[in-house]
Amino acid sequence: MNAPNGESVVGTTADNTSSSPRILVVDDEVRLRRSLRLLLEQPGRHIDECGTGTEALAAFERGDYDLVLLDLRLPDMTGLQVMDALLSRSSTTTIVVVSADDVIDSAIGALRRGAYDFVRKPYQPEELLRTVENALQRKMLERTNALISERLEQSERLHRYLVDHSPDLIYTVNDAGVFTYVNPTVDPMLGYPSGELIGQPYYSVIHEDDIEVARFAFCERRTGERASRNVELRLKKRPAANANAAEPEILTIALSATGLYLDPKESSGPARFLGSYGVARDITERKHAEERISFQAYHDLLTQLPNRALFKDRLSVALSQAQRNGRRVAVLFIDLDRFKLINDSLGHAEGDELLKSVATRLQACVRRSDTLARLGGDEFTILLPDLNDAEDAALIAQKVIDELRRPLIVGGEEIRPTASIGIALYPDDGIEAESLVKHADIAMYHVKAGGKDGYAFFSPDMNAVFHHKLTLETELRRALDLNELELRYQPQVSVSEQRTVGVEALVRWRHPQRGLLMPDTFIPLAEEAGLISRISDWVLDRSCRQLAEWHRGGLSLRMSVNLSPRDFDRADVVDRVFAALNRYELSPSRLTIEITENLMMRDTELVVEAVKQLRESGVRVSIDDFGTRYASFGYLQRFSVSSLKLDQAFVRDVTAEHPHSPIIIAIVGIARGFDLHLVAEGVESPLQRDVLRELGCDEMQGNLFGSPMEPQQIAELLASAGAEQRGS
């Protein structure tokens, strides 16, 4: 490299600029370190790996590195602590943070400690490669610049050379704030040819909003420690000749300036102020990186909507304003109906597309002053500040419901999403952000329980119901741990053979305070709370164990067990059934799994395949409460079930006044047409028994033959029936 007059400035720099770059990868995940090595390997590069901060610092003891790819989360210390340690050693290593840490302060802290860039995991390989190449290029330039600085430090001519070629903007202004010198960097940085700004006032390049700050920083009169350091200002780039933009392009600088004074030795009296000398570094990219990190910290990355943290912040501000001006605030808690089913059926990618489409539709329903946020999963919230009355919130809720009912095409399928919406009002339902969100959530669950696809305002009664459910859920979890569940068995009788051929296992909860609870009290809650699989596994285990015990005692019976539709949401439902059978060495043909029409109507491949595997393995599958829903004949062909169970609601209709039931006749005909076994439940009277037998239904259960019993009572019943048959 040569100075303007042709004299050599630094000699050759090949020994510094062409040396092999040394790279250190610091990450506690071995596979990630190895993948980074494979990604970055090139001829001439030297790459080391380590998994802890201690190992990283030890590596620096053995030699410096040109570039470090540093994770912020390490097992023994944070990445920020590693950076602090390197800074304390005056290390000039370039650091690129590659981390999944989503704490904004960590990311900004890394940038302020001098990190070259922040790459968030998971990253695109192209993005990381581009960042590494730029960092190494910058390192090479810094090394060259450092070498130049070292060799030319004592020469004024060479000092001017360095100033002219500095990547930073260097200037002087006189005591009136007029430029007297600007280095050539002003051209690539601001677009002004060298010398054009000489004689112009400093504020000609300052953003209007920053002129007041620049007055003291750009024209700094102080020196030494009191002088300005790293003052952030915005500069205006010179508009291009063909630019049509109304506003000039803006860049952000970090300015350090000091006052210039005439040496008192050269003049009589006190030192005379001559002007200011300053250095401005372009930090635009760093500011953009901080803004990106800040956005990610307060927004949902999938939908770009505000997240929970930003929503709570805006809600707190809205409540403070409402308290001052006496207005109302509403919080809408929105939960998509059946989203899990859609997500499982179509796939997670299509589920994400649905969420983005829903977010777009919800955005169209709110005012500019409102806040729509995604809390996570399929849950959204809307903040409605400055309301006149509750009806305004109801109008928005209805608008959301109507908007979501319009069909969407996702993954080639037409979907009509619906939502359940809970509404809480300030100050009626709470004066704090947490209580309003909580009460809106409770109101939403009230809508879910009432059939979904609607909205409801919070009321104190809902709170009582919610707390009751919450208490019951807690007690149910404890009941599973303390073995408070019990099984009762109801006989299933063949009328023609006059004998018990099977039993249905019915679960009960022996509550310590409330006594014996029926399943309709706690099974829906268990399904909602995600406890149903534990209960089903317990019922399968206990019923199979009891069946094996009866078989060893010479009692040949079939066992019917109810499974929830939620059990079939899990891919291991078949394995769980056969685990219980194998545990007690039972033949699959002795077990009947009862499913509901609701499960058939879901008609997913997961459900169809599970039913098929159970049937092919010998387990009987029966449709419980048949005829109470809307299952079509097509479902009976698609699902390979073995029997139908006539619901007790139809049996109850058989009376002396109305002995003939068209519905029962139709269901008996369906069973015959599809060659399915038929069982009638809820038989309470001899008339019902005789009518069903006449119509062709032979197998029944109900209080006429025996109410749900404990195991010993079943054994005694069968023993008594056997004695009667032998006596007759």
HELIX and SHEET records of a PDB file:
HELIX    1   1 ALA A   14  THR A   17  1                                   4    
HELIX    2   2 VAL A   30  LEU A   40  1                                  11    
HELIX    3   3 GLY A   53  ARG A   62  1                                  10    
HELIX    4   4 GLY A   79  SER A   88  1                                  10    
HELIX    5   5 ILE A  104  ARG A  112  1                                   9    
HELIX    6   6 PRO A  125  LEU A  152  1                                  28    
HELIX    7   7 GLU A  156  ASP A  164  1                                   9    
HELIX    8   8 VAL A  186  LEU A  190  1                                   5    
HELIX    9   9 TYR A  202  VAL A  205  5                                   4    
HELIX   10  10 GLU A  208  ASP A  210  5                                   3    
HELIX   11  11 ILE A  211  ALA A  217  1                                   7    
HELIX   12  12 GLY A  224  ARG A  226  5                                   3    
HELIX   13  13 PRO A  264  GLU A  266  5                                   3    
HELIX   14  14 THR A  284  TYR A  298  1                                  15    
HELIX   15  15 ARG A  308  ASN A  325  1                                  18    
HELIX   16  16 PHE A  339  LEU A  346  1                                   8    
HELIX   17  17 HIS A  348  GLN A  363  1                                  16    
HELIX   18  18 ALA A  390  ARG A  405  1                                  16    
HELIX   19  19 ALA A  433  ALA A  449  1                                  17    
HELIX   20  20 PRO A  460  LEU A  482  1                                  23    
HELIX   21  21 PRO A  519  ALA A  529  1                                  11    
HELIX   22  22 ILE A  532  ARG A  552  1                                  21    
HELIX   23  23 PRO A  565  ASP A  569  5                                   5    
HELIX   24  24 VAL A  573  ARG A  583  1                                  11    
HELIX   25  25 PRO A  588  ARG A  590  5                                   3    
HELIX   26  26 GLU A  597  ARG A  602  1                                   6    
HELIX   27  27 GLU A  605  GLU A  616  1                                  12    
HELIX   28  28 PHE A  633  ARG A  638  1                                   6    
HELIX   29  29 GLN A  648  ARG A  652  1                                   5    
HELIX   30  30 PRO A  662  GLY A  673  1                                  12    
HELIX   31  31 PRO A  686  LEU A  695  1                                  10    
HELIX   32  32 PRO A  711  GLY A  727  1                                  17    
SHEET    1   A 5 HIS A  46  CYS A  50  0                                        
SHEET    2   A 5 ARG A  22  VAL A  26  1                                        
SHEET    3   A 5 LEU A  67  LEU A  70  1                                        
SHEET    4   A 5 THR A  94  SER A  99  1                                        
SHEET    5   A 5 ASP A 117  ARG A 120  1                                        
SHEET    1   B 5 PHE A 179  VAL A 182  0                                        
SHEET    2   B 5 LEU A 169  ASN A 174 -1                                        
SHEET    3   B 5 PHE A 273  ASP A 282 -1                                        
SHEET    4   B 5 ILE A 250  TYR A 261 -1                                        
SHEET    5   B 5 SER A 228  LYS A 236 -1                                        
SHEET    1   C 5 THR A 371  GLY A 376  0                                        
SHEET    2   C 5 GLU A 379  LEU A 387 -1                                        
SHEET    3   C 5 ARG A 328  LEU A 336 -1                                        
SHEET    4   C 5 ALA A 419  TYR A 426 -1                                        
SHEET    5   C 5 GLY A 454  PHE A 457  1                                        
SHEET    1   D 2 LEU A 408  VAL A 410  0                                        
SHEET    2   D 2 GLU A 413  ILE A 415 -1                                        
SHEET    1   E 9 GLY A 515  LEU A 517  0                                        
SHEET    2   E 9 ARG A 499  HIS A 511 -1                                        
SHEET    3   E 9 LEU A 485  SER A 494 -1                                        
SHEET    4   E 9 GLU A 699  GLN A 701 -1                                        
SHEET    5   E 9 HIS A 677  GLU A 681  1                                        
SHEET    6   E 9 SER A 643  LEU A 646  1                                        
SHEET    7   E 9 ARG A 620  PHE A 626  1                                        
SHEET    8   E 9 LEU A 591  THR A 596  1                                        
SHEET    9   E 9 ARG A 558  ASN A 562  1                                        
END                                                                             
